[in-house]
Structures are given as structure tokens and as C-alpha cells.
Amino acid sequence: MFDPTFLASPYVRTLAPYVPGKPLEELEREYGIRDSIKLASNENPLGPGPLARAAIANAARDIGLYPDGNGFALKQALAQKHGCALEQITLGNGSNDVLVMLAEAFLTADSEAVFSQYAFAVYPIVVQAAGAKAQVAAAFPESHPMALGHDLDAMVALVNERTRLVFIANPNNPTGTWVSSAALHRFLTLMPSTTLVVVDEAYIEYVEDGDFPDASRWLDEFPNLVVTRTFSKAYGLAGLRVGYALSDPGVASLMNRVRQAFNVNSVALAAARAALDDVEHLRASITTNREGMAQVGQALSRIGIRSYPSKGNFILVDCQRPAAAVYEAMLRQGVIVRPVASYELPHHLRLTIGTQPQNQRMLDALERSLAS
Ligand SMILES: Cc1ncc(COP(=O)(O)O)c(C=O)c1O
């Protein structure tokens, strides 16, 4: 019998695939329900703003042509936003693509990568697919004020001469935890020049704390720093897949060698370029999140369910029982949230912040599910 498993690279053979949030269509098909809501993948409940929508309609006329493989117009706008050179920018088909490029360009079977327990699930996947060894630092314990967050000292202790990549998600998904400016800066000073530090800022636009580190400001100080950003969250373009890395030009040039030609499509390039100008929509998205976070936080306290402080557009809750049953009961009420058992958090659920009515529906479903 044909069994391709043994034909695969040994790294791929044992790889557990990424589990995405359940799509709405799948839920409605399986459960025979309608009008369900998805608060499972940290998407922006407002979607794209008017400028991006107009750019999408406009760009759709030209999809018979290949996109600009260098993404010049978008890079130019990003270079202006971040005060960096075009050569420091690598565009990705989502920031996920940029993480893959980093692993492909810098990891081998002899090298190692460091990340924290409970860090974003794509890090272990890209590291293993490249055949490198993952060194996972224990997260802060439940008793710590930043429970489940990255313990940078524990991460430093795992770095050695074989370490090529360190991943720090700030804020982190699914925990919502973060590292301070002082702690992150100190960490960077401790890294050898043989290690690239990837600071994943997928949710940074939602952070309203003035002391929060925008690591892109330190690119000149630390040539081994790579900062990743995305248009999938606060910019509302998750379905189009656009993200980017900011780095030393030499690092960008190496990433470019493994980048697929035309990896970012023309509609996505145009939408992302327009989204950068839509300050009003970005502001509305941040406000919706701030108000939703307060609404959900207050309701969770009232219900008596433990949640973790979060600076993202989602909140991790501890159901104090196997969360799979709670998740299932919520699905039956047409509400998709995210179980995080794959992060070794079988009692937890991650709730994405939606619009006010979506949040209310999610909270009602959660309360009912916990009572059943
Ligand atoms: C921390 C973090 N980094 C990166 C990503 C990847 O996002 P995208 O590939 O849509 O840019 C996500 C998506 O959920 C995330 O949570």
C-alpha cells in the first residue's frame, strides 16, 4: 500500500499541523444553525475600513496581471511610517509567511530556536519544519503578576552559540501577556550577534500604554533585531494576508532569497497601502477593542470566571474544568471561540473581542455553557 508518510522529511512526519479557528460555514453546516458568530481568530470585528475597501474594488480590476513582486508602493509607505529604508522591509503573505522565511533562511538541523511556553503556535511549527531544535522556556507561573507570560531570564538561559532565532510575541497570543520596554531592551543587550531576535508585534496597534515597546525604534541599535507586523488584526485585512518584517538590510536580503516571487497578491498590496492612510478606521478599531475589553472584563468578573490581563484584542479565560465541553456548548448556541488545549491549556478558552452585541452574545453563551 502507498504510504507517503515515510517519504516525508522526518521533521514534517512528526509535525502537528496548526489548528485554525472553526470557520462559520463549517459550524452552520455541521450544526444546522444560522446567524452564528466567530470570535475565535482575533480578527477585527469591523473588517477593513472604507479606504481599504475602495482600494480592493479598484485593484480587483487588474488581477489578470502579476502583482509588483517588490511591493514598492507599500514598502515606501511603510518606510515612511517606521522611519526606515525600503531595504529593511520584507513583505509576507501574512506575518506567518515572514516567520516561515526567517526559519527557512536561518535555521538548520544543527541550530536551535528559543521561544516561551504558551507562545504563538506558529513558532514551534516553523522551527520543526526547518529541522532545528526548539528550546522552550518555562513561562511565568500562575502566581506571577504576568501569569503564563514570557520569562525573559529563562529564555536568556537557553540561548547558546547554536541559537539562531529567538521569538518574542509582544503582546503574546493566546495569553495576552507582554514584556515591558526595559525588560525587552535589556534582553536585546544580552543577545549574541549570532542570534536574531524576532519581536512579533501582531497586536501592537491595540496597545494604548505609552511605555509599551515599539521595538522598531531599536533597529539601528540592534542589527540582530527583527520586528514583525501584520495587517490582519487592527487593520482588518486577515483574509487578504499581508504582514511584514523590519530588519537589518542584510537580514532582509537573506529572507528575500527564500521568499516566493509574488508572495503578496496585488489586491492585498493595494488594500494594505490604503489601510495605512485610514487613521480614522484604525482609531475606531482600537476604540471598539478598548470598549469591548472593558465590557467582557466586567462581565467575566461578574460571572466569576478567571481571566488574564491582555493587551491584545482577545482574552484568555480559565474555565477551571475541561474547556472542550464549554466550547461545544457555546458552538451549539452559534458562538465560536477558541479552545487552547493545543497550547497545553485544556481548561482555558481564548475569546476574541468583537462588537458590543457580539460580545454580549458570547458572554451569554459562555455563562449558559458554564451553568449547564
Ligand atoms: C502573535 C501572532 N503573530 C503572528 C500572527 C500571524 O498573523 P498573520 O499571518 O495573519 O499576519 C498571529 C495570528 O493570529 C499572531 O497571533
The ligand as an SDF file (V2000), in Angstrom:
LIG
                    3D

 16 16  0  0  0  0  0  0  0  0999 V2000
    1.2310   36.6060   17.7260 C   0  0  0  0  0  0  0  0  0  0  0  0
    0.8500   36.3920   16.3090 C   0  0  0  0  0  0  0  0  0  0  0  0
    1.7770   36.5190   15.3700 N   0  0  0  0  0  0  0  0  0  0  0  0
    1.5030   36.3480   14.0800 C   0  0  0  0  0  0  0  0  0  0  0  0
    0.2250   36.0010   13.6650 C   0  0  0  0  0  0  0  0  0  0  0  0
    0.0220   35.7300   12.2090 C   0  0  0  0  0  0  0  0  0  0  0  0
   -0.8670   36.5740   11.6450 O   0  0  0  0  0  0  0  0  0  0  0  0
   -0.9070   36.8230   10.0700 P   0  0  0  0  0  0  0  0  0  0  0  0
   -0.1820   35.6850    9.3910 O   0  0  0  0  0  0  0  0  0  0  0  0
   -2.3360   36.8760    9.7390 O   0  0  0  0  0  0  0  0  0  0  0  0
   -0.1760   38.1270    9.8760 O   0  0  0  0  0  0  0  0  0  0  0  0
   -0.7900   35.8530   14.6120 C   0  0  0  0  0  0  0  0  0  0  0  0
   -2.1410   35.4470   14.1850 C   0  0  0  0  0  0  0  0  0  0  0  0
   -3.0000   35.1390   14.9260 O   0  0  0  0  0  0  0  0  0  0  0  0
   -0.4650   36.0480   15.9630 C   0  0  0  0  0  0  0  0  0  0  0  0
   -1.3900   35.8760   16.9110 O   0  0  0  0  0  0  0  0  0  0  0  0
  1  2  1  0
  2  3  1  0
  2 15  2  0
  3  4  2  0
  4  5  1  0
  5  6  1  0
  5 12  2  0
  6  7  1  0
  7  8  1  0
  8  9  2  0
  8 10  1  0
  8 11  1  0
 12 13  1  0
 12 15  1  0
 13 14  2  0
 15 16  1  0
M  END
$$$$
